[in-house]
Amino acid sequence: MTAKTAKLNSPTNDPRLVVFVVYPDVVLLDLVGPLQVFSHAPDSLTQRNGYECVVVSVDGGLIETNTVVSIPSEPISCLLNRSVHTLVVVGGDGAIPGMRDPKLGAAIKALAERAQRVCSVCSGALVLAATGLLDGRRAVTHWEDCRMLADEFPKVQVELDPIFVKDGRVWTSAGITAGIDMSLAIVSEDLGRDSALSMARSMVAQMVRSGGQSQYSPALGRQVSDGLGRFEALHAWMSENLGAELSVGSLASKAGMSARNFARVYSKVMGKTPAKAVEAMRIERAQDLLETSSKSLKQIATLSGFKEEDRMRCAFLRVLRVTPSEYRQNFRSA
């Protein structure tokens, strides 16, 4: 595999230099997803690519990934006389030894001092946190690594759910493909939403998602929690009857259980009460309608089972921290 890199010896190049830091055993998609975005994001003012990109490692050379493909990289020392616009620390299984590598940490910290923006993709947050750059900041990583990030670096305010978090000049993203979402958001901030949408269309991305969306879909979350499929049929029925009175009693009856036993078993298996599960499914349905339809908020509240617009608004604010109108504005599909 080849990588298009910056002209390292010319300090007068485009100032939007994006530097990707890699190390052994990175996740290939953690790198190439964001690299694809930044390498081809159009600048509407100059009519050319808005960024130049370079992939670096401590000593340069070929870096093994978690696939059969190795990545060519330049030594970080080549950038000593360059100002960095955006620094991106890539994630992977090598992040754990990487966060304990003082040479890598010192190199990243030196680059960060000259960077306008510092980012991590997936478990790259562990490497970034080891430099102290995440201390006192909100941050996210792959959901499987959130506990490690919190335990290893207690000064970091770890968020469990967002696909990416921006705290000042520091951005962190969740697992793997979330790095693409973060990169598109950065392009939108730097070059405008039209440029980000152009890249999303080019990459056949469904939409430009903001950091407020979840790392994984509620439906997938239910399937993971209910590994044995005990409530699979019930969930399918609930999804088709969100406008009904989905009380604990009615759900228990549908599941063939007493109300008391159902509430206990369901909460234990799914990790949330039946009422919270119903609310989550109604929010999920409302999100889909807000993204894909032109129906009024009142109609959507009815179709998703909230019945009243105010109840839907309160649920969105409590769970998603945005109003339905704000959600539609951010995530409406063309």
Beta strands, then each sheet from edge to edge (+ up, - down):
strand 1: 17-21
strand 2: 42-43
strand 3: 48-49
strand 4: 52-57
strand 5: 61-64
strand 6: 70-75
strand 7: 84-89
strand 8: 115-120
strand 9: 138-139
strand 10: 157-158
strand 11: 164-167
strand 12: 170-173
sheet 1: 5+ 6- 4- 1- 7- 8- 12- 11+
sheet 2: 2+ 3-
sheet 3: 9+ 10+
end
